Amino acid sequence: MTAMTPATPAASDRLSVGLPRAGSRTGSGAAPLKDNHYQLLQLVLFWAGAILLPLGLVVIVLGWYGAANTPYQYDQLSYLVSGGLLGLGLTFTGGFLYFGAWLARIAADGRESNRRLADTLLVLADVTSRSAATRDDGVDVSALPVTAGDGTTVHRRDCALIAHREDLRPVGEDNGHLTVCRVCRP
């Protein structure tokens, strides 16, 4: 009795040759299209267009071949209707579905680009706010010890307990007996 070995990565790569990479943005997993309706729509439009467009061209060629090889005009008309018009309809429908898959891909790329831009802007805002919190000589202003009003507790400027207060004053050397805040521990 032999033990079953898991599928190698090379075997799974051979299965996906020629297929669009629908799950490439969401990470790797067993079901990359689960809960991702936009990529599923793109995949369905792609494959429907990939089947209908060449099928329409084949039907047009078969209609032409049938009309060209019959001497009777009434037979040629049936080939023209069934082969030519049906083939044109299938070809145009397949082309429009390809176009829809392309538009769905552009929309997905736009969403991904917008997400990356928003993430970058959040990082940039965080870096800017941190750099604004430091003075020119490199001292972190948010870490300076302060007291609120006539209080006897020393806090950091960015302490959650006093962040809303406007009557903050810096701690000097002659402030006497001050206790240290247990939340921010300056």
C-alpha positions in Angstrom: 0.0 0.0 0.0 1.5 3.4 -1.0 0.9 6.7 0.7 -0.6 9.4 -1.4 1.7 12.3 -2.1 0.3 15.9 -2.4 0.2 17.5 -5.8 3.5 19.2 -6.8 3.5 22.9 -7.7 4.5 21.9 -11.2 1.3 19.9 -11.7 -0.9 22.7 -10.6 1.0 25.1 -12.9 0.3 22.8 -15.8 -3.4 23.0 -15.1 -3.6 26.8 -15.3 -1.7 27.3 -18.5 -3.6 29.7 -20.7 -6.1 30.6 -18.1 -6.4 34.2 -16.8 -5.1 34.5 -13.3 -8.4 35.4 -11.6 -7.1 34.8 -8.0 -3.8 36.6 -8.4 -4.9 39.7 -6.4 -6.6 38.0 -3.5 -3.7 35.7 -2.6 -3.4 32.0 -3.0 -6.1 29.7 -1.8 -8.4 26.9 -2.6 -11.2 29.1 -3.9 -9.8 32.4 -5.2 -13.1 33.5 -6.7 -15.1 33.0 -3.6 -16.7 36.3 -2.4 -15.1 38.1 -5.4 -17.9 38.7 -7.8 -16.0 41.2 -10.0 -13.3 38.7 -10.9 -15.9 36.0 -11.4 -17.8 38.3 -13.8 -14.6 39.1 -15.6 -13.8 35.4 -15.9 -17.3 34.5 -17.2 -17.2 37.3 -19.7 -13.8 36.3 -20.9 -14.6 32.7 -21.5 -18.0 33.4 -23.0 -16.3 35.7 -25.5 -13.5 33.2 -26.1 -16.0 30.6 -27.1 -18.6 32.7 -29.0 -16.2 34.8 -31.1 -14.4 31.9 -32.9 -17.6 29.9 -33.0 -19.3 32.7 -34.9 -16.4 32.8 -37.4 -16.6 29.0 -37.8 -20.4 29.3 -38.5 -19.8 32.0 -41.1 -17.2 29.9 -42.9 -19.6 26.9 -42.8 -22.4 29.1 -44.2 -20.2 30.3 -47.0 -19.0 26.8 -47.8 -22.5 25.5 -47.9 -23.7 28.4 -50.1 -20.7 28.1 -52.4 -21.2 24.4 -53.0 -24.9 24.3 -53.8 -26.2 25.2 -57.3 -29.7 26.0 -56.0 -30.6 29.5 -55.0 -33.1 28.5 -52.4 -30.4 26.4 -50.6 -28.0 29.3 -50.8 -30.5 31.6 -49.0 -30.9 29.1 -46.1 -27.1 28.9 -45.8 -26.9 32.7 -45.8 -29.5 33.0 -43.1 -28.3 30.2 -40.8 -24.6 30.5 -41.5 -24.0 34.2 -42.2 -26.5 36.0 -40.0 -26.2 33.6 -37.1 -22.4 33.6 -37.4 -22.4 37.4 -37.4 -24.6 37.5 -34.3 -22.3 35.1 -32.5 -19.2 37.0 -33.6 -20.5 40.3 -32.4 -21.8 38.9 -29.2 -18.4 37.3 -28.5 -16.7 40.5 -29.3 -18.9 42.5 -27.0 -18.3 39.9 -24.2 -14.6 40.3 -24.7 -15.0 44.0 -24.5 -17.0 43.6 -21.3 -14.2 41.4 -19.8 -11.7 44.1 -20.7 -13.8 46.7 -19.0 -14.2 44.6 -15.9 -10.4 44.2 -15.9 -9.9 47.9 -16.2 -12.4 48.5 -13.3 -10.6 45.9 -11.1 -7.3 47.5 -11.9 -8.8 50.9 -11.0 -10.1 49.6 -7.7 -6.7 48.1 -6.9 -4.9 51.3 -7.8 -7.3 53.4 -5.7 -6.8 51.0 -2.7 -3.0 51.3 -3.1 -3.2 55.1 -3.4 -5.4 55.3 -0.3 -2.9 53.1 1.6 0.0 55.3 0.5 -1.8 58.5 1.5 -2.5 57.1 4.9 1.2 56.2 5.4 2.1 59.7 4.1 -0.3 61.4 6.5 1.1 59.3 9.4 4.7 60.3 8.5 3.7 63.9 8.0 1.9 64.1 11.4 4.9 62.5 13.1 7.3 64.9 11.5 5.1 67.8 12.5 5.2 66.6 16.0 9.0 67.0 16.2 10.7 70.4 16.5 13.5 71.4 14.1 16.2 70.3 16.5 14.7 66.7 16.5 12.9 66.8 19.8 9.6 65.0 19.8 7.0 67.6 20.9 4.4 64.9 21.8 6.8 63.5 24.3 7.4 66.8 26.2 6.1 66.6 29.8 3.2 68.9 30.7 0.6 69.4 33.4 -3.0 70.3 32.9 -4.3 73.4 34.7 -3.2 73.4 38.4 -2.7 69.6 38.3 -0.1 67.7 40.1 0.4 64.9 37.6 2.9 65.0 34.8 1.7 63.8 31.4 3.1 63.5 27.9 1.6 66.0 25.5 -0.1 63.2 23.5 -1.6 61.4 26.6 -5.2 60.3 26.0 -6.2 61.6 29.4 -5.4 65.3 28.6 -5.4 65.3 24.8 -8.7 67.3 24.7 -7.5 70.0 27.2 -6.3 73.4 26.2 -4.9 74.6 29.6 -1.6 72.6 29.3 1.6 74.1 30.5 5.1 72.7 30.3 6.7 71.2 33.3 9.6 73.3 34.7 12.3 72.5 37.3 10.5 74.3 40.1 7.2 72.4 40.1 7.7 70.7 43.4 6.2 67.3 44.0 4.6 66.0 40.8 3.3 62.5 40.3 3.9 60.6 37.0 0.8 59.6 34.9 0.2 55.9 35.0 -1.2 55.9 31.5 1.5 57.6 29.4 4.5 57.4 31.8 6.5 60.4 30.6 
